[in-house]
């Protein structure tokens, strides 16, 4: 299946991409999809370690939520402000 992956801020700079089409196997959950993206872009893990966030269809996500064909996934760093 094909999903769209969006990269924001520093993750876009690290990957050199703002949006890509990404192929995943059927019946993949959010954790597995996130791991597959990180495997394809090793610089993300190297540069950001545990500060990455993941969203599915504009909602923070993780765990066992099943990804569907055409879903929009997003990878970004935590934002702080004051």
N, C-alpha and C positions, 0 to 999 in steps of 0.2 A: 504494500500500500504506500501511498505518497502523502506526506504531510508537509506543511510549510514551517520552517524554523526561522524565527526572527532573532537577531542578535542586537542588543542595545548597549550603548555607551562603550565601555572598555572591552566588552566581549566582541563587539563589532570590530574594534581596532585589532584585537588579538587574532581574530579569524580572517580578517580582510573581507568580511561579508556582512551585509545587513539582513539579507533574506535569502534562503535557499529552499529548494525542494529536496526532501530527504526521504529515502526509501527505508521502510521498516517492515518487518515480518508481521503477519496477522496476529491478533491476540497478544499484543505487547502492552505491558502496563507502563505507567509513567516512569517508574524507576528504571525499567529496562530501556525505555526510549531515551531517557536522560543519559544513561550509561553509554548507549550507542553513539549519541552525539559527542560526548566527551572523548570516546575512543577515536572518532573521526577528526577531532580537533584537540590533540593532546596539549597544545599550548594553553587551553582553558584551564585544565587541572594544574598545570605547572605554574601558571601565573596567578591563579585565584584560589587555589586549594579549596577551602571550605566556605568561601564567601559567595558562591554562585546560587542563584535562585532559578526556579523552573516554573513555568506556567503553561497550562493547557487551556486554550480558548479563553484567554485573558483572566484566568483564575489560578492563583498559586496552587501548585499541585505536587504530588509525590505519591509514593506508595503504589497501591494496586488499581488505581483508576485506569481503565482500558482505553488505549488510544485508538481512534477510528480514522479511517481514510478521510483525508481532507482537513483534519484537525490542524489548528494553528498552535505551534509550540513556541515558547520564548525562553531565551537564556539571557540572564542579566545579573549584574552584581547588586549587592545590597546597597541601598541608598540611605545616607543619613543626613539629617539636616538639623537646623536649630533655630 
